[in-house]
Amino acid sequence: MSRDPDDLKPRVRDLAFALIGEVQVRLKLTLVITSTLRTMTEQAELYAKGRTTPGPIVTRAQPGDSYHNFGLAFDVAILKSDGTVTWTVPEPHSWADIGKIGMGLGLTWGGNFATVKDYGHFELRADSLVALKSGLEA
C-alpha cells in the first residue's frame, strides 16, 4: 500500500496538502499521510481481515469499491512531537475538528460514514464509482 501523495490524482493530492496545511495553521497539529493508492489485491487482503483471515474487520470496501483503488482517497494520522504517529487526537481537538476542515475543502470525511467510522479517511467523491470501475477518469 502506498503512502506517496504522488500516487493520488492531482486534485486529491492538492486537497491532501491543503488539509495538512489548514490543520497545522488552525489546530497546530501535524498530519501525516498513512495511505494513498491501493491495488485491487491489497484491497482484497484488507477486506479479508476478520472474514477469511485473522484480525478485526478493517474495511467494508471490496476491491473496486474503495476510492483508494482509484487514487481518490487518503488516510492521515497525527505526528507527535517525538516523531511517532498516533490516531488519537490530542485535546482540546478531535477528529471532528479535522473532519470539518476537510469537508470545508470539499472532501468527504470517513467520520461521517454510516457504518464503520473511519476518522482518518478523506476522499474526493467521483460522480460514479461505476464509471471508475469501467476505467473512466473521475
Number of C-alpha atoms within 10 A of each C-alpha: 13 16 17 14 20 14 19 22 19 13 11 23 20 14 19 26 15 15 23 20 16 18 19 13 11 11 15 11 21 18 24 17 20 18 20 29 26 24 16 17 14 14 21 16 14 21 19 19 15 13 12 9 12 9 10 11 14 14 17 13 14 16 20 19 16 20 22 27 22 24 24 24 26 27 21 23 21 20 17 15 9 6 8 8 16 14 13 12 17 12 6 7 13 13 18 14 14 24 23 15 20 23 15 11 15 14 22 19 24 18 19 14 12 7 9 13 13 16 20 21 25 28 24 21 15 14 9 11 17 12 12 17 14 9 10 10 10 15
